[in-house]
Amino acid sequence: DILNFLTQFFLFENLSGPTLALFAESASSIRVKKGDHIFWQDKKAEAFYLIAYGKFCVYRLTPQGDERIMHFLKDREMIAEAAAFSSGVYPASCQALKEGLVIAIPTEILISQIRENPELGLQMLAGYSKRLREFVGMVEFLSVADVNVRMARFFVKNTIRHEGKYFLNADISKKEMAQFLSITPETVSRVLKKWKTSLIIQEDSGQIALLNFDYLLNLAES
């Protein structure tokens, strides 16, 4: 039920019934397979997307042709609403990392509703401010030259604690981690091997336990 699904997103939670129904009627469901793109960098932003389920990466191509990962997104997250809001082009591409389902909402319906309901525009601006803080943090994150510090910050940022123990909470492969951190997969493997040998981390069945979280925290803050 698309109508009920929309209410799970901050952008729609305070809309009136008729306005919400208008968005739901204009929306369409798109099933994707691993490797599919839902939009491409520099193409006209004709829609924005809500993830029902799946995993996606948003990336930009550098002048050298490399893929710079900007975000990893999953269930119940929104994609490309900023591009739709500006009626411009997609600043990056979005690719499915596994099978998924997204809800596409046409840009034109968003713009028309913002004209009729300025409060909707304010809600979007609130969301953008959060995204902007994330981007600023990412720039600071990637500006660190030392790969050990960069990886430590990634681990600390994505840590969960369970029964007093710390674990890496990131559904991400080593290759994807390398892309996100702008380092080579070989470098990721080398640092992980060093941390395992030093009993800083322990990997078991794909789960990484942070045995010496204090070390990683101190390194991340250096």
Contacts in CASP RR format, 6 or more apart in sequence:
PFRMAT RR
TARGET T0000
AUTHOR 0000-0000-0000
METHOD contacts of the structure
MODEL  1
DILNFLTQFFLFENLSGPTLALFAESASSIRVKKGDHIFWQDKKAEAFYL
IAYGKFCVYRLTPQGDERIMHFLKDREMIAEAAAFSSGVYPASCQALKEG
LVIAIPTEILISQIRENPELGLQMLAGYSKRLREFVGMVEFLSVADVNVR
MARFFVKNTIRHEGKYFLNADISKKEMAQFLSITPETVSRVLKKWKTSLI
IQEDSGQIALLNFDYLLNLAES
2 24 0 8 1.000
2 27 0 8 1.000
2 29 0 8 1.000
2 103 0 8 1.000
3 20 0 8 1.000
3 21 0 8 1.000
3 24 0 8 1.000
5 50 0 8 1.000
5 52 0 8 1.000
5 103 0 8 1.000
6 12 0 8 1.000
6 20 0 8 1.000
6 23 0 8 1.000
6 24 0 8 1.000
6 27 0 8 1.000
6 50 0 8 1.000
6 103 0 8 1.000
7 13 0 8 1.000
7 20 0 8 1.000
8 76 0 8 1.000
9 50 0 8 1.000
9 76 0 8 1.000
9 78 0 8 1.000
10 123 0 8 1.000
10 126 0 8 1.000
10 127 0 8 1.000
11 78 0 8 1.000
11 81 0 8 1.000
11 120 0 8 1.000
11 123 0 8 1.000
11 124 0 8 1.000
12 20 0 8 1.000
12 23 0 8 1.000
14 119 0 8 1.000
14 123 0 8 1.000
15 23 0 8 1.000
15 117 0 8 1.000
15 120 0 8 1.000
19 113 0 8 1.000
19 117 0 8 1.000
22 109 0 8 1.000
22 113 0 8 1.000
23 105 0 8 1.000
23 109 0 8 1.000
23 113 0 8 1.000
26 105 0 8 1.000
26 106 0 8 1.000
26 109 0 8 1.000
27 103 0 8 1.000
27 104 0 8 1.000
27 105 0 8 1.000
28 103 0 8 1.000
28 104 0 8 1.000
29 52 0 8 1.000
29 101 0 8 1.000
29 102 0 8 1.000
29 103 0 8 1.000
29 104 0 8 1.000
30 38 0 8 1.000
30 49 0 8 1.000
30 101 0 8 1.000
30 102 0 8 1.000
30 103 0 8 1.000
30 104 0 8 1.000
31 99 0 8 1.000
31 100 0 8 1.000
31 101 0 8 1.000
32 38 0 8 1.000
32 96 0 8 1.000
32 99 0 8 1.000
32 100 0 8 1.000
32 101 0 8 1.000
32 102 0 8 1.000
33 96 0 8 1.000
33 99 0 8 1.000
33 100 0 8 1.000
34 96 0 8 1.000
34 97 0 8 1.000
34 98 0 8 1.000
34 99 0 8 1.000
35 95 0 8 1.000
35 96 0 8 1.000
35 97 0 8 1.000
36 95 0 8 1.000
36 96 0 8 1.000
37 93 0 8 1.000
37 94 0 8 1.000
37 95 0 8 1.000
37 96 0 8 1.000
38 49 0 8 1.000
38 56 0 8 1.000
38 79 0 8 1.000
38 94 0 8 1.000
38 95 0 8 1.000
38 96 0 8 1.000
38 102 0 8 1.000
38 104 0 8 1.000
39 45 0 8 1.000
39 47 0 8 1.000
39 49 0 8 1.000
39 80 0 8 1.000
39 90 0 8 1.000
39 93 0 8 1.000
39 94 0 8 1.000
40 90 0 8 1.000
40 93 0 8 1.000
41 60 0 8 1.000
41 61 0 8 1.000
41 90 0 8 1.000
41 91 0 8 1.000
41 92 0 8 1.000
41 93 0 8 1.000
42 89 0 8 1.000
42 90 0 8 1.000
43 89 0 8 1.000
43 90 0 8 1.000
44 88 0 8 1.000
44 89 0 8 1.000
44 90 0 8 1.000
45 80 0 8 1.000
45 83 0 8 1.000
45 84 0 8 1.000
45 86 0 8 1.000
45 87 0 8 1.000
45 88 0 8 1.000
45 89 0 8 1.000
45 90 0 8 1.000
45 107 0 8 1.000
46 106 0 8 1.000
46 107 0 8 1.000
47 80 0 8 1.000
47 84 0 8 1.000
47 104 0 8 1.000
47 105 0 8 1.000
47 106 0 8 1.000
47 107 0 8 1.000
48 78 0 8 1.000
48 79 0 8 1.000
48 80 0 8 1.000
48 81 0 8 1.000
48 83 0 8 1.000
48 84 0 8 1.000
48 104 0 8 1.000
48 105 0 8 1.000
48 107 0 8 1.000
48 110 0 8 1.000
49 78 0 8 1.000
49 79 0 8 1.000
49 80 0 8 1.000
49 94 0 8 1.000
49 102 0 8 1.000
49 103 0 8 1.000
49 104 0 8 1.000
49 105 0 8 1.000
50 76 0 8 1.000
50 77 0 8 1.000
50 78 0 8 1.000
50 79 0 8 1.000
50 102 0 8 1.000
50 103 0 8 1.000
50 105 0 8 1.000
51 73 0 8 1.000
51 74 0 8 1.000
51 75 0 8 1.000
51 76 0 8 1.000
51 77 0 8 1.000
51 78 0 8 1.000
51 79 0 8 1.000
51 100 0 8 1.000
51 101 0 8 1.000
51 102 0 8 1.000
52 75 0 8 1.000
52 100 0 8 1.000
52 101 0 8 1.000
52 102 0 8 1.000
52 103 0 8 1.000
53 74 0 8 1.000
53 75 0 8 1.000
53 100 0 8 1.000
53 101 0 8 1.000
54 74 0 8 1.000
54 75 0 8 1.000
54 96 0 8 1.000
54 97 0 8 1.000
54 98 0 8 1.000
54 99 0 8 1.000
54 100 0 8 1.000
54 101 0 8 1.000
55 72 0 8 1.000
55 73 0 8 1.000
55 74 0 8 1.000
55 96 0 8 1.000
55 97 0 8 1.000
55 98 0 8 1.000
55 100 0 8 1.000
55 171 0 8 1.000
56 72 0 8 1.000
56 73 0 8 1.000
56 74 0 8 1.000
56 79 0 8 1.000
56 94 0 8 1.000
56 95 0 8 1.000
56 96 0 8 1.000
56 97 0 8 1.000
57 69 0 8 1.000
57 71 0 8 1.000
57 72 0 8 1.000
57 73 0 8 1.000
57 94 0 8 1.000
57 95 0 8 1.000
57 97 0 8 1.000
57 176 0 8 1.000
57 179 0 8 1.000
58 69 0 8 1.000
58 70 0 8 1.000
58 71 0 8 1.000
58 72 0 8 1.000
58 73 0 8 1.000
58 79 0 8 1.000
58 92 0 8 1.000
58 93 0 8 1.000
58 94 0 8 1.000
59 67 0 8 1.000
59 68 0 8 1.000
59 69 0 8 1.000
59 70 0 8 1.000
59 92 0 8 1.000
59 93 0 8 1.000
59 94 0 8 1.000
59 95 0 8 1.000
59 179 0 8 1.000
60 67 0 8 1.000
60 68 0 8 1.000
60 70 0 8 1.000
60 91 0 8 1.000
60 92 0 8 1.000
60 93 0 8 1.000
61 67 0 8 1.000
61 68 0 8 1.000
61 93 0 8 1.000
62 68 0 8 1.000
67 179 0 8 1.000
68 179 0 8 1.000
68 182 0 8 1.000
69 176 0 8 1.000
69 179 0 8 1.000
69 180 0 8 1.000
70 92 0 8 1.000
70 138 0 8 1.000
72 97 0 8 1.000
72 171 0 8 1.000
72 172 0 8 1.000
72 176 0 8 1.000
72 180 0 8 1.000
73 79 0 8 1.000
74 171 0 8 1.000
79 94 0 8 1.000
79 102 0 8 1.000
80 90 0 8 1.000
80 94 0 8 1.000
81 110 0 8 1.000
81 124 0 8 1.000
82 128 0 8 1.000
82 131 0 8 1.000
83 89 0 8 1.000
83 90 0 8 1.000
83 91 0 8 1.000
84 105 0 8 1.000
84 107 0 8 1.000
84 110 0 8 1.000
84 111 0 8 1.000
85 110 0 8 1.000
85 111 0 8 1.000
85 114 0 8 1.000
85 121 0 8 1.000
85 124 0 8 1.000
85 128 0 8 1.000
87 107 0 8 1.000
87 111 0 8 1.000
97 176 0 8 1.000
113 120 0 8 1.000
114 120 0 8 1.000
114 121 0 8 1.000
114 124 0 8 1.000
141 150 0 8 1.000
141 153 0 8 1.000
141 154 0 8 1.000
141 157 0 8 1.000
142 150 0 8 1.000
142 181 0 8 1.000
142 182 0 8 1.000
144 150 0 8 1.000
144 153 0 8 1.000
147 181 0 8 1.000
147 183 0 8 1.000
147 187 0 8 1.000
147 191 0 8 1.000
148 191 0 8 1.000
148 219 0 8 1.000
149 219 0 8 1.000
149 220 0 8 1.000
149 222 0 8 1.000
150 181 0 8 1.000
150 183 0 8 1.000
151 177 0 8 1.000
151 181 0 8 1.000
151 188 0 8 1.000
151 191 0 8 1.000
152 216 0 8 1.000
152 217 0 8 1.000
152 219 0 8 1.000
152 220 0 8 1.000
153 220 0 8 1.000
154 170 0 8 1.000
154 177 0 8 1.000
154 180 0 8 1.000
154 181 0 8 1.000
155 168 0 8 1.000
155 201 0 8 1.000
155 210 0 8 1.000
155 216 0 8 1.000
155 220 0 8 1.000
156 213 0 8 1.000
156 216 0 8 1.000
156 217 0 8 1.000
156 220 0 8 1.000
157 220 0 8 1.000
158 168 0 8 1.000
158 169 0 8 1.000
158 170 0 8 1.000
159 166 0 8 1.000
159 167 0 8 1.000
159 168 0 8 1.000
159 169 0 8 1.000
159 210 0 8 1.000
159 213 0 8 1.000
160 166 0 8 1.000
160 167 0 8 1.000
160 169 0 8 1.000
161 167 0 8 1.000
165 209 0 8 1.000
165 210 0 8 1.000
166 209 0 8 1.000
166 210 0 8 1.000
166 213 0 8 1.000
167 207 0 8 1.000
167 208 0 8 1.000
167 209 0 8 1.000
167 210 0 8 1.000
168 201 0 8 1.000
168 207 0 8 1.000
168 208 0 8 1.000
168 209 0 8 1.000
168 210 0 8 1.000
170 177 0 8 1.000
172 180 0 8 1.000
174 185 0 8 1.000
174 188 0 8 1.000
174 189 0 8 1.000
174 192 0 8 1.000
175 185 0 8 1.000
177 188 0 8 1.000
178 184 0 8 1.000
178 185 0 8 1.000
178 187 0 8 1.000
178 188 0 8 1.000
181 188 0 8 1.000
192 201 0 8 1.000
192 203 0 8 1.000
195 201 0 8 1.000
196 202 0 8 1.000
196 203 0 8 1.000
198 212 0 8 1.000
199 211 0 8 1.000
199 212 0 8 1.000
200 210 0 8 1.000
200 211 0 8 1.000
200 212 0 8 1.000
200 215 0 8 1.000
200 216 0 8 1.000
201 208 0 8 1.000
201 209 0 8 1.000
201 210 0 8 1.000
201 211 0 8 1.000
201 212 0 8 1.000
202 208 0 8 1.000
202 209 0 8 1.000
202 211 0 8 1.000
203 209 0 8 1.000
210 216 0 8 1.000
END
